[in-house]
Amino acid sequence: MLEEQTVLITILREVIASYDRKMETLIKSNNSVLLLNSGALDSLRDNLEFITEMDLSIALSVLNELNIKKEEKDKIYNYLDSIKKLLTLNKEEHTTYEITNDQLAYVELFFKKVDELAEKNKQQHLDNLKKIAKLNSIRSKYGDLLDQIEDSNNKKYISDLNLISLLLNEYELEEKTKRSILINIMKYNQKVN
C-alpha cells in the first residue's frame, strides 16, 4: 500500500515543510525590537537618568524599525545622544548640566513613536498569531494524513476529501497527477476495507 502512495507522501512532506517555514517566519516577525528591549525602554521612560547606563543602539534599533524619515530619526537619535553625554558628565564629572525643554520634547517624541510602534506591533502580533494558528491547524491535518498513510498497520479510511482537495490545489499539480493520486487513495481505501 505504501509504495502506491509515494507521490502523495512526497507532496505531503514538502507541503508540511513549507508550512513549518511559513510559521517560523511569522514567529520571527513577532520579535520586535520593542519586545526584545522592553525592560530598558521602560526603565528609560521611568527615569531619564537610565540613559547613562543604556546602550543607545537600542534606541537606534527602535528608530530604524519606525516608519519615519531619516532626518527625523537622526534628529531624535542626536538629541538622545546629547542627553546621554550631558547626564554622563553630570554623573561622572559632577557637573550640573540641565536638560532643556527642547531636549525633553525629543524624548517625549521618541516615546510617542515607541507607543505608536508598540500599538502597530500589537496588532501585527495578533494577526500573525491568527495566521500561525490557521497554518498549524492545516499542517496538523496534513501531518495526521501522512502518519496514517505511512503506518502499515493502519486500517482507517482516508475520508477527508476536502483536505485532499486543498492539498492537491495548493501544490498545483497537473490534472493527470491529481487523478493518479485520487485513484491511489481509492485503492488504499479499498485495501483498508
C-alpha positions as CSV (number, residue, x, y, z in Angstrom):
1,M,0.0,0.0,0.0
2,L,2.8,2.4,0.9
3,E,4.5,2.2,-2.4
4,E,1.4,3.3,-4.3
5,Q,1.3,6.5,-2.2
6,T,4.9,7.7,-2.7
7,V,3.8,10.7,-4.7
8,L,1.3,11.7,-2.1
9,I,3.8,11.1,0.7
10,T,6.4,13.3,-1.1
11,I,3.8,16.1,-1.6
12,L,2.7,15.9,2.0
13,R,6.3,16.1,3.3
14,E,7.0,19.1,1.0
15,V,3.8,20.9,2.0
16,I,4.4,20.3,5.7
17,A,7.9,21.6,5.4
18,S,6.6,24.7,3.6
19,Y,4.0,25.3,6.4
20,D,6.8,24.9,9.0
21,R,8.9,27.6,7.2
22,K,5.9,29.9,6.9
23,M,5.1,29.6,10.6
24,E,8.8,30.1,11.6
25,T,8.9,33.3,9.5
26,L,5.7,34.6,11.2
27,I,7.1,33.7,14.6
28,K,10.4,35.6,13.9
29,S,8.5,38.6,12.6
30,N,6.9,38.9,16.0
31,N,10.3,39.6,17.6
32,S,10.2,43.3,17.5
33,V,13.0,45.5,18.9
34,L,10.4,46.8,21.4
35,L,9.7,43.3,22.7
36,L,13.3,42.4,23.0
37,N,14.3,45.6,24.8
38,S,11.1,46.4,26.7
39,G,12.9,46.4,30.1
40,A,15.5,49.0,29.0
41,L,12.9,51.2,27.4
42,D,10.6,51.0,30.4
43,S,13.5,52.0,32.7
44,L,14.3,54.9,30.4
45,R,10.7,56.0,30.4
46,D,10.5,55.9,34.2
47,N,13.9,57.6,34.8
48,L,15.7,59.6,32.2
49,E,19.0,59.1,34.2
50,F,18.9,55.5,33.0
51,I,20.1,56.7,29.6
52,T,23.6,56.8,31.1
53,E,23.5,53.0,31.5
54,M,21.6,52.2,28.3
55,D,23.3,51.3,25.1
56,L,21.9,53.8,22.5
57,S,22.0,51.1,19.9
58,I,18.6,50.1,21.4
59,A,17.2,53.5,20.6
60,L,18.7,53.4,17.2
61,S,17.2,50.0,16.5
62,V,13.8,51.3,17.6
63,L,14.2,54.3,15.4
64,N,15.1,52.1,12.5
65,E,12.0,50.0,13.0
66,L,9.8,53.1,12.8
67,N,8.3,54.3,9.6
68,I,9.7,57.8,9.7
69,K,12.0,59.9,7.6
70,K,15.7,59.5,8.1
71,E,16.1,63.2,9.1
72,E,13.6,62.8,11.9
73,K,15.3,59.6,13.1
74,D,18.7,61.3,13.0
75,K,17.4,64.3,14.9
76,I,15.8,62.2,17.7
77,Y,18.9,60.0,18.0
78,N,21.2,63.0,18.2
79,Y,19.1,64.5,20.9
80,L,19.1,61.3,22.9
81,D,22.9,61.0,22.4
82,S,23.5,64.6,23.6
83,I,21.2,63.9,26.7
84,K,23.3,60.8,27.4
85,K,26.5,62.7,27.1
86,L,25.3,65.5,29.4
87,L,23.9,63.2,32.0
88,T,27.0,61.1,31.9
89,L,29.1,64.2,32.5
90,N,26.9,65.1,35.4
91,K,27.3,61.6,36.9
92,E,31.0,61.1,36.3
93,E,32.4,64.7,36.5
94,H,29.8,66.1,38.9
95,T,28.8,68.8,36.5
96,T,25.4,70.4,36.8
97,Y,24.1,70.5,33.2
98,E,20.4,70.6,32.9
99,I,18.3,69.1,30.2
100,T,16.5,71.7,28.1
101,N,12.8,71.7,27.2
102,D,13.8,71.1,23.6
103,Q,15.7,68.0,24.6
104,L,12.9,66.8,26.7
105,A,10.5,67.4,23.8
106,Y,12.5,64.9,21.7
107,V,12.5,62.4,24.5
108,E,8.7,62.7,24.6
109,L,8.6,62.4,20.8
110,F,10.7,59.3,21.0
111,F,8.3,57.7,23.4
112,K,5.3,58.8,21.4
113,K,6.9,57.0,18.4
114,V,7.7,54.0,20.6
115,D,4.0,53.8,21.7
116,E,2.8,54.1,18.1
117,L,5.2,51.2,17.1
118,A,4.0,49.2,20.1
119,E,0.4,49.5,19.0
120,K,1.2,48.6,15.4
121,N,3.3,45.6,16.6
122,K,0.5,44.5,18.9
123,Q,-1.9,44.4,16.0
124,Q,0.6,42.7,13.8
125,H,1.4,40.2,16.5
126,L,-2.3,39.3,16.9
127,D,-2.7,39.0,13.1
128,N,0.4,36.7,13.0
129,L,-0.9,34.6,15.8
130,K,-4.2,34.0,13.9
131,K,-2.2,33.1,10.7
132,I,0.0,30.8,12.7
133,A,-3.0,29.1,14.3
134,K,-4.6,28.6,10.9
135,L,-1.4,27.3,9.3
136,N,-0.8,25.0,12.3
137,S,-4.3,23.6,12.0
138,I,-3.9,22.6,8.4
139,R,-0.3,21.5,8.9
140,S,-1.5,19.2,11.7
141,K,-4.2,17.7,9.5
142,Y,-1.5,17.1,6.8
143,G,0.7,15.5,9.4
144,D,-2.0,13.2,10.6
145,L,-2.7,12.2,7.0
146,L,1.0,11.5,6.4
147,D,1.2,9.4,9.6
148,Q,-1.9,7.5,8.5
149,I,-0.6,6.7,5.1
150,E,2.9,5.7,6.4
151,D,1.5,3.4,9.1
152,S,1.3,-0.1,7.6
153,N,-0.9,-1.3,10.5
154,N,-3.4,1.4,9.9
155,K,-6.9,0.2,8.9
156,K,-8.6,3.6,8.7
157,Y,-10.1,5.1,5.5
158,I,-8.8,8.4,4.1
159,S,-12.1,10.2,4.2
160,D,-11.3,13.9,4.4
161,L,-11.7,14.7,0.7
162,N,-11.7,18.5,1.5
163,L,-8.2,18.1,2.9
164,I,-7.1,16.1,-0.1
165,S,-8.6,18.7,-2.5
166,L,-6.9,21.5,-0.6
167,L,-3.6,19.7,-0.8
168,L,-3.8,19.0,-4.5
169,N,-4.9,22.5,-5.3
170,E,-2.2,24.0,-3.0
171,Y,0.6,22.0,-4.6
172,E,-0.6,23.0,-8.2
173,L,-0.3,19.6,-9.8
174,E,-1.2,18.6,-13.3
175,E,-4.7,17.1,-13.7
176,K,-3.2,13.7,-14.7
177,T,-1.1,13.5,-11.4
178,K,-4.1,14.6,-9.4
179,R,-6.2,11.9,-10.9
180,S,-3.5,9.3,-10.2
181,I,-3.3,10.4,-6.6
182,L,-7.1,10.2,-6.2
183,I,-7.1,6.7,-7.8
184,N,-4.4,5.6,-5.4
185,I,-6.3,6.9,-2.5
186,M,-9.4,4.9,-3.6
187,K,-7.2,1.8,-3.9
188,Y,-5.8,2.5,-0.5
189,N,-9.3,2.8,1.0
190,Q,-10.3,-0.4,-0.8
191,K,-7.3,-2.4,0.6
192,V,-8.0,-1.0,4.1
193,N,-11.5,-2.4,3.8
